[in-house]
Amino acid sequence: MGILNVTPDSFSDGGKYHSTNAAVEKGIQLVKDGADVLDIGGESTRPESDAVTTSQELERVIPVIRELRDKKINIPISIDTNKSEVARIAIESGANIVNDVSGLTMDKKMVEVVASKNVPIVLMHMKGLPKTMQRKPLYNNIILEIYNFLKSQANFAINNGVKSKNIIIDPGIGFGKTVNDNFELLAKLKEFTKMNFPILIGTSRKSFIGEILKDPVDKRFEGTAASIAISILNGAKIVRVHDVLEMKKVCKIVDKTMEMC
């Protein structure tokens, strides 16, 4: 899953693809690099970020989705949003997946949109809100708490008309977690396979990698590659990345190794 942030303030590439033309060119390049899915977002959810309005988000993402479809980009497009109206219009404009960082908790109408449009939904765990989530997050048992949240939200989705086959889960690396929390999630990711939903993992260039390697955000290539390899070995089916060309190679090596297991 290739990341395409149409924002001025995302933690890694904020402002680079803020214009429609730049975002479309980047999207086309990600496809050429081997992306299987494009994840397009118009609101930064980095720590301490502020929410944007529905209209702002729509102005950023809808022209990009429509133009990518006009240019015959045929791979699935995921809309990274927690707003039901953005999700609905994005799907009607050519998106195929909803990636909700709130796990259906921030907009009560989101589940209705996902069910009625019959599209896959990524249910992610986030402790708190982006503005506050990294202010001393605390868990008694992080694996159990996140497992129970994701299981509960999956049941909520199914009970409200979402097909089980359309559910993807994401433990939310970096979203209300300490550095050690993130590494524990990677180490124990197999626990989440017990739910029998595909697991999406997003570690690309994140700060927990920088904390260990002391690398700035644009130098976290090797750390990202290692975290992706670990994630796939421990059950991840989708990896959300900035560096598609290079990380695709990582995936191929891990996949080939797993064939021998």
C-alpha atoms as one frame of an Amber mdcrd trajectory, in Angstrom:
protein
   0.000   0.000   0.000   1.617   3.199  -1.212   1.141   6.326   0.896  -0.062
   9.471  -0.863  -0.584  12.339   1.570  -2.308  15.348   0.025  -1.529  17.473
   3.070   0.709  20.377   4.049   1.702  18.871   7.400   2.093  15.085   7.375
   5.090  13.949   9.446   7.212  12.654   6.557   6.090  14.123   3.250   3.787
  16.964   4.252   3.599  19.657   1.584   5.380  17.649  -1.115   2.167  16.572
  -2.852  -0.236  19.235  -1.665  -1.248  20.276  -5.203  -3.456  18.010  -7.311
  -0.892  17.783 -10.117   1.952  16.840  -7.781  -0.209  14.284  -5.985  -1.383
  12.685  -9.226   2.182  12.463 -10.545   3.275  10.852  -7.278   0.369   8.411
  -7.411   1.286   7.355 -10.942   4.900   6.874  -9.850   3.854   4.739  -6.881
   1.910   2.490  -9.242   4.920   2.208 -11.552   7.040   1.358  -8.501   4.779
  -1.587  -7.733   2.068  -0.379  -5.352  -0.877  -2.767  -5.117  -3.053  -0.135
  -3.409  -2.865   3.656  -3.154  -3.802   5.128   0.231  -4.826   8.761  -0.216
  -5.274  11.047   2.771  -6.183  14.703   3.102  -5.786  15.128   6.860  -2.583
  14.623   8.805  -2.894  12.317  11.808   0.663  12.782  13.043   1.079  13.420
  16.794  -0.084  16.923  17.824  -1.832  17.518  14.489  -5.101  19.455  14.295
  -8.204  18.172  12.548  -9.347  19.746   9.294 -12.894  20.365   8.122 -14.798
  18.027   5.851 -14.733  20.590   3.057 -10.955  21.034   3.345 -10.415  17.303
   3.203 -12.716  16.897   0.200 -10.979  19.742  -1.663  -7.652  17.952  -1.217
  -8.489  14.349  -2.053 -11.415  14.208  -4.471  -9.700  15.907  -7.450  -6.728
  13.559  -6.987  -8.885  10.424  -6.936 -10.873  11.524  -9.977  -7.806  12.441
 -12.001  -6.010   9.203 -11.149  -9.055   7.307 -12.404  -9.186   9.505 -15.510
  -5.581   8.505 -16.181  -6.610   4.830 -16.061  -5.008   3.992 -12.722  -6.825
   0.736 -12.074  -5.403  -0.536  -8.786  -7.560  -0.131  -5.670  -7.587   3.298
  -4.051  -8.005   3.594  -0.292  -9.343   6.782   1.247  -7.626   7.518   4.560
 -10.326   9.336   6.512 -12.436   9.179   9.655 -15.257  11.263   8.133 -18.247
   9.458   6.590 -18.983  12.219   4.078 -15.413  12.156   2.787 -15.561   8.376
   2.554 -18.878   8.427   0.665 -17.824  10.998  -1.915 -14.401   9.393  -2.321
 -15.996   6.017  -3.066 -18.383   7.629  -5.550 -15.339   9.277  -7.172 -13.401
   6.034  -7.565 -12.061   4.894  -4.194 -12.544   1.242  -3.229 -11.426   0.992
   0.421 -11.904   3.081   3.569  -8.963   3.359   5.970 -10.340   4.734   9.258
  -7.691   5.497  11.884 -10.435   5.754  14.508 -11.775   2.254  13.889 -15.332
   3.544  13.354 -15.389   5.539  16.602 -15.218   9.162  15.419 -18.155   9.301
  12.984 -21.282   7.275  13.747 -22.353   7.325  10.103 -19.123   5.778   8.796
 -20.319   2.213   9.332 -23.461   2.976   7.316 -21.398   4.252   4.394 -19.072
   1.252   4.433 -21.972  -1.202   4.647 -24.086   0.456   1.963 -21.163   0.827
  -0.453 -19.968  -2.739   0.260 -16.281  -1.775   0.437 -13.437  -3.024   2.633
 -12.780  -1.097   5.841  -9.499  -0.861   7.718 -10.236  -0.750  11.431  -7.281
   0.825  13.204  -6.624   1.257  16.914  -5.738   4.710  18.184  -5.543   5.658
  21.867  -7.040   9.128  22.131  -6.879  11.635  19.293  -3.918  12.663  17.103
  -3.614  15.899  19.073  -3.101  14.080  22.367  -2.355  10.422  21.625   1.391
  10.577  22.341   1.063  12.343  25.681   2.074   9.492  28.000  -0.040   6.644
  26.597  -0.475   3.875  29.145  -1.751   0.294  28.926  -2.159  -2.470  31.492
  -1.869  -5.121  28.776  -1.360  -3.562  25.371  -1.897  -6.698  23.299  -5.099
  -7.664  25.101  -6.503  -4.131  25.083  -5.902  -3.587  21.371  -7.080  -7.113
  20.514 -10.332  -6.564  22.396 -10.871  -3.164  20.779 -10.351  -4.487  17.260
 -12.527  -7.541  17.921 -15.278  -5.342  19.352 -15.179  -2.927  16.411 -15.178
  -5.784  13.911 -18.281  -7.207  15.598 -19.856  -3.749  15.593 -19.204  -3.438
  11.865 -20.608  -6.877  11.093 -23.694  -6.247  13.226 -24.288  -3.076  11.210
 -24.153  -4.690   7.808 -20.452  -4.802   6.930 -19.456  -8.141   5.448 -16.843
 -10.071   7.406 -14.743 -10.450   4.242 -14.517  -6.641   4.026 -12.801  -6.173
   7.397  -9.062  -5.456   7.742  -7.469  -4.760  11.124  -4.552  -2.509  12.045
  -3.076  -2.290  15.586  -2.062   1.318  14.931   1.709   1.530  15.231   2.605
   4.988  16.564  -0.976   5.973  17.367  -0.966   6.378  21.126   1.949   4.011
  21.782   5.365   4.337  23.368   8.504   3.179  21.576   8.460  -0.100  23.496
   4.732  -0.509  22.863   5.370  -0.418  19.126   8.098  -3.034  19.317   5.919
  -5.266  21.491   3.153  -5.031  18.892   5.560  -6.109  16.154   6.940  -8.956
  18.264   3.480 -10.262  19.188   1.611  -9.440  15.977   0.695 -13.101  15.471
  -1.765 -12.770  18.356  -3.984 -10.676  16.093  -4.123 -13.370  13.393  -6.457
 -15.299  15.710  -9.266 -12.975  14.590  -8.916 -14.282  11.032  -8.992 -10.828
   9.455  -6.161  -9.551   7.231  -3.694  -7.418   9.183  -2.433  -4.097   7.852
   0.689  -2.631   9.427   2.083   0.892   9.054   5.628   1.376  10.323   7.095
   3.415   7.478   9.558   6.100   8.656   7.855   6.373  12.057   9.424   7.923
  15.121   9.910   4.678  17.058  12.445   3.703  14.377  14.155   7.072  14.725
  14.305   6.738  18.497  16.302   3.508  18.244  18.530   4.358  15.276  18.769
   8.120  15.922  17.897   8.702  12.276  15.911  11.697  10.991  12.616  10.952
   9.261  14.103  10.884   5.753  16.861   8.441   6.782  14.769   5.641   8.256
  14.962   3.394   5.215  16.777   0.428   6.782  14.727   0.570   9.973  11.515
   0.601   7.959  12.705  -2.363   5.883  13.485  -4.378   9.023  10.116  -3.560
  10.599   8.286  -4.582   7.432  10.115  -7.903   7.245   9.248  -8.609  10.881
   5.617  -7.622  10.313   5.145  -9.957   7.356   6.855 -12.845   9.148   4.474
 -12.285  12.057   1.293 -12.221   9.999   0.829  -8.860   8.246  -0.838  -9.136
   4.836  -0.659  -5.455   3.860   2.199  -3.038   4.546   1.606   0.692   4.204
   4.802   2.413   3.008   6.288   5.570   1.524   9.127   3.863  -0.390   7.190
   1.436  -2.562   9.927   0.467  -5.015  12.386  -0.536  -2.319   9.924  -2.059
   0.144   8.368  -4.179  -2.593  11.757  -5.900  -2.848  11.748  -6.517   0.902
   8.300  -8.085   0.615   9.386 -10.381  -2.221  12.347 -11.744  -0.262  10.257
 -12.344   2.854   7.454 -13.946   0.832   9.898 -16.281  -0.900  11.399 -17.267
   2.441   7.968 -17.982   3.877   7.233 -20.307   0.955   9.993 -22.540   2.329
   8.541 -22.721   5.842
